[in-house]
Amino acid sequence: MRLDAPPQGVEEALEVVTGIDEALTHGLARSGGERLKALAGALATTPIGPRVAEATEKIATGSVAEEHLMALAGGRSALLGAVHDALLDQLDTSLGRKRASFVPGEGASKANESCRSWLSELAITGWRGVDHDLVSASSQVVEGLLAEPATRRLAVLLDGLAAELSASSPVAAMERLPARRWADLWSRALLLSQGGWPDAAGEEVSGRLLILGVEVQEHGTAVQVQVHGVLEADGQNLLVRTSVAVAKVDTIVGLALWPLLSGYPLLLRALAEQRAVEVKGLTLLSGGDLLWQEDKVTLKDPADPFVTARVLLPEAVAPGVAPLERHPVRIAEPVLVEGKLSDHTIEGLTTAGPVTADLAAGATACVGLMRWDGGRWILQPLAVQKGKKSPHNAELALSPKATKAGEAVTVLRERAGRLLRK
């Protein structure tokens, strides 16, 4: 598997995106549109080219309307989508991996005008001009979005962006800021606020799920475990992922995360004991997400993830990617790497498991995720082989160490209960 250099055009496209991010950093009221000219040129021959060209001209003259910002967000997302597709095609070609097409569902997201108004003000002001007053204006918008199930996805996204901006305000005092991340969140929220985006189509599936590994995704107020595996169903081997998430406080980290997931005992056992799972009637979305339900799964015999990776992974069909998910940072493809891992950049290790950087460096095989970050491919280990041992991220999920670490969670719950009773 050789992934030495990015596909042709990727670096140039990312330079254009960087220009847009710089414009959003300083504010479209101050940028004069100079940083946006390259975007119009890059998309000139595409169907959205004329709209983007008009938008950049209007922004340059100081006439910024919501429709122009929508074209800007759409053009930026289109460029990143093209980069995503080129990188994923490079990886699929290298692995010989087949990929299905994304199938849209019947449901669609709902538009929201008040959300667009706040996002427009952010873009015109720029990140450097953000203060607490501007951030606090989002609270009423988020509250309204949370009231309707159809707009809660957008509400959570906006709330997260507002929380990051609030924690960083006044942004003008920051030496460095996450311009790419904030621009990603802004663009995604603006596009979602337009409405009309289809959900992924879903179908009920039954079969055997063989787990490759688990990724622990931490945030200050939540933790999610995302399980990657191969589903044997209807004579096909499908690459799938299933996730569960719970709320937490920022002081709960490392092994103490596992007791938080006690509401999913079968999933925890499947991960810790590396068991195969029989699923019956679970919903599989066309984007590859298998919606976990404890009452529809049964644990089976142990299944070595390295055997699964060697036997089933080469022929497994990968899922298609939804339009709004086409972004380089979202690439996370399960792979088997054999031989010394020194040829790969290792990142993304979790403190909730025993796989350390030193252990990964001395391993002879690895089941992990290939990601794209910082202009290069990186390998995120989920499980490694070193001698006769095969440590994996969820190895300690049900261990006494995790139980002891989780005692802090019990104490916090008891204190919270006493405070609520008062």
SVG drawing of the C-alpha trace seen along z (x, -y; Angstrom):
<svg xmlns="http://www.w3.org/2000/svg" viewBox="-41 -48 51 68">
<polyline fill="none" stroke="black" stroke-width="0.4" points="0.0,0.0 1.8,-3.1 0.3,-6.5 3.4,-8.6 1.9,-11.8 -1.6,-13.2 -3.4,-13.0 -2.9,-15.7 -4.8,-18.9 -5.3,-18.2 -2.7,-20.7 -3.9,-23.4 -7.6,-22.9 -6.6,-23.1 -4.8,-26.3 -8.0,-27.8 -9.9,-26.6 -7.2,-28.2 -7.9,-31.5 -11.6,-31.3 -10.7,-30.4 -8.5,-33.5 -11.4,-35.6 -13.7,-34.3 -11.0,-34.8 -10.7,-38.6 -14.4,-39.0 -16.0,-39.4 -16.6,-43.1 -12.8,-43.6 -11.5,-41.0 -12.6,-42.9 -13.1,-39.6 -9.5,-39.4 -9.0,-36.0 -12.1,-34.6 -11.1,-35.2 -9.3,-31.9 -12.5,-30.1 -14.4,-31.5 -11.6,-30.4 -11.4,-26.9 -15.1,-26.3 -15.5,-28.3 -16.3,-25.2 -18.6,-23.6 -22.4,-23.9 -22.2,-26.2 -19.4,-28.3 -21.6,-31.3 -23.3,-31.5 -19.9,-31.4 -18.5,-34.1 -21.4,-36.4 -21.2,-35.8 -17.5,-36.7 -18.0,-39.8 -20.8,-41.0 -18.8,-40.3 -15.8,-42.2 -18.0,-45.3 -19.4,-45.0 -22.8,-43.8 -23.1,-40.6 -26.5,-38.8 -27.4,-35.4 -27.6,-33.9 -23.9,-35.0 -22.8,-33.3 -24.7,-30.2 -22.8,-30.1 -19.6,-30.6 -20.3,-27.8 -21.4,-25.5 -18.3,-26.3 -16.0,-25.6 -17.8,-22.3 -17.6,-21.3 -13.9,-21.8 -13.4,-19.8 -15.7,-17.2 -13.6,-16.9 -10.5,-16.5 -12.2,-13.9 -13.2,-11.9 -9.7,-12.0 -8.1,-10.8 -10.7,-8.1 -10.3,-6.9 -6.5,-6.8 -6.9,-4.7 -9.5,-2.4 -7.3,-1.8 -4.3,-1.1 -6.3,1.4 -8.3,2.9 -11.5,2.0 -14.9,1.9 -17.3,-0.9 -21.1,-1.1 -23.0,-4.2 -24.7,-6.4 -28.5,-5.9 -30.6,-8.9 -33.6,-8.3 -37.0,-10.0 -36.7,-12.3 -35.1,-15.8 -33.6,-18.4 -35.7,-21.5 -34.7,-25.1 -34.2,-27.7 -33.9,-31.4 -33.0,-32.6 -30.0,-30.3 -28.8,-31.8 -29.0,-35.3 -26.6,-34.5 -24.2,-32.6 -24.2,-35.6 -23.3,-37.9 -20.4,-35.7 -19.0,-35.6 -19.3,-39.4 -17.7,-40.1 -15.0,-37.4 -13.6,-35.2 -11.2,-37.9 -14.2,-40.1 -16.2,-37.6 -17.1,-38.7 -19.4,-37.4 -22.3,-39.5 -22.2,-38.0 -21.9,-34.5 -24.7,-34.9 -27.1,-35.9 -27.0,-32.2 -28.7,-30.9 -32.2,-31.8 -31.6,-30.3 -30.3,-27.1 -33.2,-26.9 -35.7,-27.2 -33.9,-24.5 -33.9,-22.1 -37.7,-22.4 -38.2,-20.6 -36.8,-17.0 -36.2,-17.9 -33.7,-20.6 -31.9,-19.1 -29.0,-18.0 -28.4,-21.6 -29.0,-22.7 -26.3,-20.5 -23.9,-21.7 -24.6,-25.4 -24.4,-24.9 -21.0,-23.3 -19.7,-26.1 -21.0,-28.7 -19.5,-26.9 -16.1,-26.9 -16.3,-30.6 -17.5,-31.5 -14.6,-29.6 -12.2,-31.5 -13.7,-35.0 -12.4,-37.5 -10.9,-35.7 -8.9,-38.8 -6.6,-38.0 -5.8,-34.4 -2.4,-33.9 -3.6,-31.0 -7.1,-29.9 -8.7,-26.8 -9.6,-28.6 -10.2,-25.4 -12.3,-23.8 -14.5,-26.8 -15.0,-27.4 -16.0,-23.7 -18.6,-24.1 -19.8,-27.4 -20.1,-26.0 -21.9,-22.8 -24.4,-24.7 -25.2,-27.2 -25.8,-24.4 -27.9,-22.4 -29.9,-25.6 -31.0,-25.7 -32.9,-22.4 -33.7,-19.8 -30.7,-17.5 -31.9,-13.8 -31.3,-11.3 -29.4,-8.1 -31.7,-5.3 -32.0,-2.4 -32.9,1.2 -33.2,4.0 -30.4,6.5 -29.6,9.7 -26.3,11.6 -23.0,11.8 -20.9,8.8 -17.2,9.4 -15.5,6.6 -12.2,5.1 -11.8,2.5 -13.2,-0.4 -12.3,-4.1 -12.9,-6.2 -13.9,-9.7 -13.8,-12.1 -15.2,-15.6 -15.4,-17.6 -19.1,-16.8 -19.5,-13.5 -17.8,-10.3 -18.6,-8.1 -17.3,-4.7 -17.4,-3.9 -17.0,-0.2 -15.7,0.8 -16.4,4.2 -17.4,6.5 -21.1,7.6 -21.8,10.9 -25.3,10.6 -27.2,11.9 -24.1,13.5 -22.1,10.2 -19.3,8.8 -20.0,5.2 -17.8,2.7 -20.0,1.1 -19.6,-1.0 -21.9,-1.2 -21.7,-3.9 -23.1,-4.7 -22.5,-7.9 -23.1,-9.2 -22.7,-12.5 -19.9,-13.2 -17.9,-15.9 -14.4,-17.0 -12.8,-15.4 -13.8,-11.9 -11.1,-10.6 -9.1,-7.4 -10.3,-4.2 -13.0,-6.0 -14.9,-6.4 -15.8,-2.7 -18.2,-2.6 -20.2,-5.4 -21.3,-2.9 -22.8,-0.5 -26.1,-0.9 -24.7,1.1 -23.5,4.3 -23.6,6.6 -21.6,4.1 -19.1,3.7 -18.7,7.5 -18.4,7.9 -15.6,5.3 -13.7,6.4 -13.9,10.1 -13.6,9.7 -16.8,11.7 -18.7,12.1 -22.2,10.7 -25.3,12.1 -27.7,9.2 -31.3,9.6 -33.4,6.8 -30.9,3.9 -31.2,0.9 -28.2,0.4 -28.0,-3.1 -26.5,-3.5 -23.7,-5.5 -22.5,-2.4 -23.9,-3.1 -25.5,-0.1 -27.9,-1.4 -27.1,0.5 -30.0,2.0 -29.1,4.3 -32.4,6.3 -31.6,7.3 -28.1,8.7 -26.7,11.9 -23.1,12.6 -21.3,15.5 -17.9,17.1 -14.7,15.0 -13.4,13.8 -9.8,12.6 -9.9,9.2 -6.6,10.0 -8.2,13.1 -11.2,11.1 -9.0,8.5 -6.9,11.0 -9.8,13.2 -12.8,10.8 -11.5,7.3 -10.0,7.6 -13.3,8.5 -15.6,6.3 -17.6,3.6 -17.2,0.2 -20.3,-2.1 -21.0,-5.2 -20.5,-8.7 -23.3,-11.2 -22.9,-14.6 -22.3,-16.6 -19.9,-14.0 -17.5,-14.4 -14.7,-16.0 -11.0,-14.8 -11.1,-14.9 -14.0,-12.4 -12.0,-9.7 -11.5,-6.8 -11.0,-3.5 -10.3,-0.2 -7.0,1.4 -4.7,4.2 -1.0,3.2 1.6,6.0 5.3,5.6 7.0,2.8 4.9,-0.3 7.8,-2.7 6.9,-3.6 3.6,-5.1 2.8,-8.2 1.0,-6.9 -1.6,-9.2 -5.0,-9.1 -4.1,-6.8 -6.6,-6.8 -5.8,-6.8 -8.8,-4.5 -6.9,-1.4 -3.5,0.2 -2.2,-0.6 0.6,-3.2 3.0,-4.8 5.9,-2.6 3.8,0.5 2.6,-0.4 6.1,-1.3 7.3,2.2 4.3,4.1 4.5,6.5 0.8,6.0 -1.9,3.5 -5.7,3.2 -6.3,-0.5 -7.9,-3.4 -6.3,-5.3 -7.0,-9.0 -5.9,-12.2 -4.7,-15.0 -2.2,-17.9 -1.6,-17.0 -0.6,-13.4 -1.9,-10.0 -1.8,-8.8 -2.5,-5.4 -4.7,-5.3 -4.2,-1.9 -7.2,-0.1 -5.4,3.2 -1.8,4.3 0.1,7.6 3.4,7.9 4.8,11.4 1.9,13.5 0.0,10.6 -2.7,8.6 -3.7,5.6 -6.7,3.6 -8.4,0.4 -11.3,2.0 -9.2,4.6 -9.6,3.0 -13.3,2.0 -14.5,4.5 -11.3,4.8 -11.0,4.0 -8.8,1.1 -11.7,-0.5 -14.1,0.3 -11.8,-1.4 -11.3,-4.4 -15.1,-4.6 -15.6,-5.0 -15.1,-8.7 -18.2,-8.6 -20.3,-7.0 -19.1,-9.7 -20.1,-12.5 -23.5,-10.9 -24.2,-10.7 -23.1,-14.3 -25.3,-15.4 -28.2,-13.5 -27.8,-15.2 -27.7,-18.6 -30.9,-17.9 -32.7,-16.7 -31.8,-19.9"/>
</svg>
